[in-house]
């Protein structure tokens, strides 16, 4: 079991995994989840590489995968190695997909464990295929293995962490991640997503069950929300809840498809808006868990917007100190929306009760 070494000085540079092998998972011509996404990110990151510490990817072991997925699901991916096929209307397998999916999940684990050990304060796994739609027993929504869930389970089993928070700002609800942890009280899952929308889950009433009731925090947002609504949801709901929960490490499913230019959704977040959200989470992590946070890449399908947004977040992680940000003003309609979401979750979190925000 790993423990954080209190005498170890964390490297101030964020850890980064990126590798050409992640482009070897392929989809049919015109599919939005394509290798060019990582090429766009590489171009945008070129001026920043001296400010990061690159880590080689590594494959997830069977044991690591099976903490989050069924043996039948893993066996199917292994069986399909070397083949080209379709698993659902959106999700494809190419000859190297099993290999690449293992690399994506293992890279998330590797960065998470390094951050947990205190080698660095933060990291970003720039991998594909994405993961947050993958259920315990099946692939879906472009996702083969649930990278962030595999990392969370490794942190519990190998690093001995007891409280982990997962924040998912992808425009689509992270159904797979929610379902894997919705019965748990020590894994807090927070999701901001366009609703109603694919995959149809993530309603406000979905708050976990049994011991995990209240530890699923869904914030369904109507189409058209942008920087002001997202920042207000973070300020008024996400950050107070995280502060009350006090995670030992923060995991972020970082999808960039809520961007105003993304072709698959109808949100209006800007490239700078994602940087502001990352900054708010970094400040919270520095307050409650020694700055320990890890991002895993999910969606984002406008290539230029994706590159800009990822570069802005990486630059934010690499800054020695956070600079104060002025949050965008919220309209009265936006205030009513965020206030309603805050009130709905106040029964589970005392930090959301009390005075209303202006």
C-alpha positions in Angstrom: 0.0 0.0 0.0 1.3 3.4 -1.0 1.4 6.4 1.4 2.3 10.0 0.8 5.8 10.7 2.0 5.6 13.9 4.0 9.4 14.6 3.4 9.0 14.5 -0.4 8.8 17.8 -2.1 6.3 17.6 -4.9 7.6 18.6 -8.3 5.9 21.9 -9.1 5.4 20.9 -12.7 2.2 19.0 -13.7 2.7 15.4 -14.8 1.6 14.7 -18.4 1.0 11.5 -20.3 0.8 11.8 -24.1 2.0 9.3 -26.7 1.4 8.5 -30.4 0.1 5.1 -29.5 -3.2 6.6 -28.4 -3.9 7.4 -32.0 -3.8 3.7 -32.9 -7.4 3.3 -31.8 -9.4 4.2 -34.9 -13.0 4.8 -35.8 -14.7 5.1 -39.2 -14.2 8.2 -41.4 -16.1 11.2 -40.0 -16.4 9.8 -36.5 -15.9 12.7 -34.0 -13.7 10.7 -31.5 -10.7 10.5 -33.8 -6.9 10.5 -33.6 -6.7 14.1 -34.8 -8.0 15.2 -31.4 -4.6 14.4 -29.9 -2.7 15.9 -32.8 -4.6 19.2 -32.1 -3.7 19.0 -28.4 0.0 18.3 -29.2 0.1 21.4 -31.5 -1.4 23.6 -28.7 0.9 22.2 -26.0 4.1 22.7 -28.0 5.1 26.0 -26.3 4.4 24.6 -22.8 6.3 21.4 -22.8 9.2 22.8 -20.8 6.7 23.6 -18.0 5.5 20.0 -17.6 7.0 16.6 -16.6 6.1 14.0 -19.2 5.5 10.4 -18.0 5.5 7.3 -20.2 2.2 5.6 -20.5 1.8 2.0 -19.2 -0.9 -0.6 -19.6 -3.4 -1.3 -16.9 -3.1 -4.8 -15.4 -6.0 -7.2 -15.3 -6.3 -6.7 -11.5 -6.5 -2.9 -12.0 -9.2 -3.2 -14.7 -11.2 -5.8 -12.8 -11.7 -3.5 -9.8 -14.0 -1.4 -12.0 -15.1 -3.8 -14.8 -16.5 -7.4 -15.0 -14.4 -10.3 -16.1 -16.8 -10.8 -19.0 -16.3 -7.3 -20.3 -12.5 -7.6 -20.2 -12.7 -11.0 -21.9 -14.7 -9.5 -24.7 -12.2 -6.7 -25.4 -9.4 -9.3 -25.4 -11.3 -11.6 -27.7 -11.8 -8.7 -30.2 -8.1 -7.8 -30.3 -7.0 -7.6 -33.9 -10.5 -7.2 -35.2 -12.6 -4.3 -36.5 -16.2 -4.2 -35.3 -18.9 -2.1 -33.8 -20.1 -2.5 -30.2 -23.0 0.0 -30.3 -24.2 2.8 -32.6 -21.4 5.1 -31.5 -18.6 2.8 -30.2 -16.1 1.0 -32.5 -13.3 -1.5 -32.1 -10.2 -1.4 -34.3 -7.3 -4.0 -34.3 -5.3 -2.2 -31.5 -8.2 -0.8 -29.5 -7.8 -3.2 -26.6 -4.1 -2.3 -26.3 -4.8 1.4 -26.5 -7.7 1.3 -24.0 -5.4 -0.6 -21.5 -2.8 2.2 -22.0 -5.3 4.9 -21.3 -6.6 3.2 -18.1 -3.1 2.4 -16.9 -1.8 5.9 -17.6 -4.6 7.3 -15.4 -3.6 4.9 -12.7 0.1 5.7 -13.0 -0.4 9.5 -12.7 -2.9 9.0 -9.9 -0.5 6.9 -7.8 2.4 9.3 -8.5 0.3 12.2 -7.3 -0.9 10.2 -4.3 2.8 9.5 -3.4 3.6 13.2 -3.4 5.8 13.2 -6.5 3.8 16.0 -8.0 0.7 18.0 -7.1 -1.2 17.5 -10.3 -1.3 15.6 -13.6 -3.2 15.3 -16.9 -3.7 12.0 -18.8 -4.1 13.1 -22.4 -5.3 9.8 -23.6 -8.0 8.2 -25.7 -10.4 6.5 -26.0 -12.3 8.4 -23.3 -13.9 6.5 -20.4 -16.7 7.9 -18.4 -19.6 6.2 -20.3 -18.1 2.7 -19.9 -20.2 0.7 -17.5 -19.0 -2.2 -15.4 -20.0 -4.8 -18.0 -20.1 -2.9 -21.3 -18.6 -0.3 -23.5 -20.7 2.6 -24.8 -20.5 6.2 -26.0 -17.0 6.0 -27.5 -15.7 4.5 -24.2 -14.1 1.1 -23.7 -12.7 1.2 -20.2 -13.7 3.7 -17.5 -10.3 5.4 -17.0 -11.2 7.6 -14.1 -13.0 4.8 -12.3 -10.0 2.5 -12.7 -7.8 5.2 -11.3 -10.1 5.8 -8.3 -10.1 2.1 -7.5 -6.3 1.9 -7.7 -6.1 4.9 -5.3 -8.2 3.0 -2.8 -6.6 -0.4 -3.2 -3.0 0.6 -3.7 -2.6 4.1 -2.1 -4.9 3.5 0.8 -7.0 6.6 0.2 -10.4 6.6 1.8 -12.2 9.7 0.4 -12.0 10.4 -3.3 -14.0 13.0 -5.3 -14.6 12.8 -9.0 -15.8 15.9 -10.8 -17.1 15.4 -14.3 -17.5 18.6 -16.4 -18.0 16.8 -19.8 -21.1 17.9 -21.5 -22.5 14.4 -21.4 -23.4 12.7 -18.1 -20.8 10.2 -16.8 -23.3 7.4 -16.5 -20.6 4.7 -16.1 -18.7 6.4 -13.4 -22.0 7.2 -11.5 -23.2 3.6 -11.6 -19.9 2.2 -10.5 -19.9 4.4 -7.3 -23.5 5.3 -6.6 -23.7 2.9 -3.6 -20.5 4.2 -2.0 -20.3 7.0 0.6 -16.5 7.6 0.3 -16.4 8.3 -3.5 -18.2 11.6 -4.2 -19.3 11.9 -7.9 -20.2 15.4 -9.1 -21.4 15.9 -12.7 -22.3 19.0 -14.6 -23.9 18.2 -18.0 -26.4 19.2 -20.6 -29.8 17.7 -19.8 -31.9 16.2 -21.3 -29.2 14.8 -23.5 -27.2 11.6 -24.3 -27.0 9.2 -22.5 -30.3 10.0 -20.8 -29.0 9.7 -17.2 -28.0 12.4 -14.8 -31.4 13.7 -13.6 -31.5 15.7 -10.4 -33.2 12.9 -8.6 -30.3 10.5 -9.1 -28.4 11.1 -5.9 -27.0 7.6 -5.1 -28.6 4.9 -3.0 -28.0 3.0 0.2 -24.8 4.0 1.9 -24.1 6.3 -1.1 -27.2 8.4 -0.9 -26.2 12.0 -1.3 -22.8 11.2 -2.6 -23.9 11.5 -6.2 -24.3 15.2 -7.0 -25.9 15.7 -10.5 -26.2 19.2 -11.8 -28.3 18.9 -15.0 -28.1 22.2 -17.0 -30.3 23.3 -19.9 -28.8 23.9 -23.4 -27.2 27.3 -23.8 -25.4 27.5 -20.4 -22.0 29.1 -20.6 -19.1 30.4 -18.5 -21.4 32.3 -16.0 -23.6 29.4 -15.2 -20.8 26.9 -14.9 -18.7 29.2 -12.7 -21.7 29.9 -10.5 -22.5 26.2 -10.2 -18.9 25.7 -9.1 -18.8 28.6 -6.7 -22.2 27.9 -5.1 -22.5 24.1 -5.2 -19.4 22.2 -6.3 -16.7 23.9 -4.2 -18.7 24.1 -0.9 -19.6 20.4 -1.3 -16.0 19.4 -2.0 -14.9 21.4 1.0 -17.4 19.7 3.2 -16.5 16.2 1.8 -12.7 16.9 2.1 -11.3 14.4 -0.5 -7.8 13.2 -0.2 -7.3 13.5 -3.9 -9.5 15.1 -6.6 -10.1 13.3 -10.0 -11.5 15.3 -12.9 -13.2 13.8 -16.0 -12.2 16.7 -18.2 -14.3 16.8 -21.3 -14.3 19.9 -23.4 -17.4 19.3 -25.4 -19.4 22.0 -23.5 -17.4 24.4 -25.6 -19.4 26.9 -27.6 -17.8 25.6 -30.8 -18.3 21.9 -30.2 -20.4 20.2 -32.8 -22.0 17.6 -30.6 -23.7 19.7 -27.9 -25.4 23.1 -27.3 -23.5 24.7 -24.5 -21.5 28.0 -24.6 -18.4 27.5 -22.4 -15.3 29.3 -23.7 -11.7 28.1 -23.7 -11.0 30.6 -20.9 -14.1 29.2 -19.0 -12.5 25.8 -18.7 -9.3 27.4 -17.3 -11.4 29.2 -14.7 -13.1 25.9 -13.6 -9.7 24.2 -13.4 -8.4 27.1 -11.3 -11.3 26.8 -8.9 -10.7 23.1 -8.4 -6.9 23.7 -8.0 -7.6 26.2 -5.3 -9.9 23.8 -3.5 -7.4 21.0 -3.8 -4.7 23.2 -2.3 -7.0 23.9 0.6 -8.1 20.4 1.4 -5.7 17.8 -0.1 -2.3 19.3 -0.6 -3.1 20.3 -4.1 -3.5 16.7 -5.3 -5.6 16.5 -8.4 -5.6 14.5 -11.7 -7.4 15.2 -14.9 -8.3 12.5 -17.5 -9.3 13.6 -21.0 -12.9 12.8 -22.0 -14.8 14.5 -24.8 -14.2 17.6 -27.0 -14.7 17.4 -30.7 -13.9 20.8 -32.2 -10.2 20.4 -32.8 -9.2 24.1 -32.3 -11.4 24.6 -29.3 -10.0 21.3 -27.7 -6.4 22.3 -28.2 -7.0 25.8 -26.8 -8.9 24.6 -23.8 -6.4 21.8 -22.9 -3.5 24.2 -23.3 -5.2 26.8 -21.0 -5.8 24.2 -18.3 -2.2 22.8 -18.5 -0.8 26.4 -18.3 -3.0 26.9 -15.2 -1.6 23.8 -13.6 1.9 24.9 -14.3 1.6 28.3 -12.8 3.5 28.6 -9.5 0.7 30.5 -7.8 -3.0 31.0 -8.7 -4.1 34.4 -9.7 -7.5 35.7 -8.6 -10.2 35.4 -11.2 -13.2 37.6 -11.6 -16.2 35.3 -12.3 -18.6 36.3 -15.0 -21.9 37.9 -14.0 -24.9 35.7 -13.8 -28.3 36.7 -15.2 -31.5 36.5 -13.0 -32.5 33.4 -14.9 -29.2 31.9 -14.3 -29.4 32.8 -10.6 -32.7 31.0 -10.3 -31.3 27.9 -12.1 -28.3 27.6 -9.9 -30.2 28.4 -6.7 -32.7 25.7 -7.5 -29.9 23.1 -7.9 -28.3 24.2 -4.7 -31.5 23.9 -2.8 -32.2 20.5 -4.2 -28.9 19.1 -2.8 -29.0 21.0 0.5 -30.7 18.1 2.2 -27.5 16.1 1.8 -24.9 18.8 2.4 -25.0 21.3 5.2 -22.6 23.6 3.3 -25.4 24.3 0.8 -27.9 25.5 3.4 -28.2 29.0 4.8 -28.1 32.3 3.0 -28.8 32.4 -0.7 -26.1 33.8 -3.1 -26.8 37.1 -4.7 
